[in-house]
Amino acid sequence: MLPDKYTLKFTCPSVEQFLNLRAKVGWSDLDKNLAQASLNNSLFHATIWLNEQLIGMARVVGDNAMYFYIQDLVVDPDYQKLGLGKVLMSKVEGYLFESAKKGAIIGLLSAQGKESFYGHYGYTQRPNELLGHGMCKFI
C-alpha cells in the first residue's frame, strides 16, 4: 500500500529525472540521447513521486511476446526501506500477469545483495541445477 503523500503514475519520467535518480543510487552516467531512446522503447513504466520529485521507478523492456525484462527498479536512497520497491514490483508483476503468456520468459539482473527481494516474487537465482550463470556485456 502506498502512503498518501506519494503518487503512483504509469508514465515515463523525463530523461533528466531518470538520469538524476540513477545518479542518486550510484549507477553509471548515460548519454542523454541513449537514455531517452531506452525510455521511449520501454513496454511499461511505474513511477513513484513525492510532489514533483521522482523517487522511485521500474520499467519493463522486451519484445512484448516471448521476452520481458524487468529493468531499472530503483528507489532514491533517502526513501528506501519504506516498501516503495514492493509497490513498484507489484505493479510490474500485474503488468506481466496480463501481458506475458505461457512460454514467455521474464528476466532481470539483480543488484548485489537484492536477490532475495526478487525471490519473494518467484524469480530463481542462477546458476542452479538446471541453469548456468546468467551473463551480460557492458558497452
JOURRA-V34778 format. One record per backbone hydrogen bond with DSSP energy under -0.5 kcal/mol. NH is the residue of the N-H (numbers start at 0). CO is the residue of the C=O. E is the energy in kcal/mol with one decimal. If there is no record, write none. Layout:
# JOURRA-V34778
nh;co;e
NH;CO;E
NH;CO;E
This chain:
# JOURRA-V34778
nh;co;e
2;0;-0.5
5;2;-1.9
6;48;-2.3
8;46;-2.6
17;13;-2.5
18;14;-2.7
19;15;-2.2
20;16;-2.3
21;17;-2.3
22;18;-2.2
23;19;-1.9
24;20;-1.1
24;21;-0.6
25;22;-1.4
26;21;-2.4
34;30;-2.6
35;31;-2.4
36;32;-2.3
37;33;-2.2
38;34;-2.6
39;35;-2.6
40;36;-1.5
41;38;-1.4
42;59;-2.8
43;59;-1.4
45;57;-2.5
46;8;-3.0
47;55;-2.8
48;6;-2.6
49;52;-2.4
50;48;-0.5
52;49;-2.2
53;51;-0.5
54;47;-2.7
54;52;-0.5
55;47;-1.4
56;73;-2.5
57;45;-2.1
58;70;-2.2
59;43;-1.9
60;68;-2.5
62;66;-1.6
63;66;-0.9
67;104;-2.4
68;60;-2.8
69;106;-2.9
70;58;-3.1
73;56;-2.7
73;71;-1.1
75;54;-3.0
78;75;-2.6
79;76;-1.0
81;78;-0.6
86;82;-1.7
87;83;-2.3
88;84;-2.7
89;85;-2.3
90;86;-1.7
91;87;-2.3
92;88;-2.8
93;89;-1.8
94;90;-2.1
95;91;-2.6
96;92;-2.4
97;93;-1.5
98;94;-2.1
99;95;-2.6
100;64;-0.5
100;98;-0.5
103;100;-2.5
104;65;-3.4
106;67;-2.6
106;104;-0.5
108;69;-0.5
109;107;-0.5
113;110;-2.3
116;113;-0.7
117;113;-1.1
118;114;-1.9
119;115;-1.3
120;117;-1.6
121;118;-1.8
122;117;-1.7
126;130;-0.6
127;130;-2.5
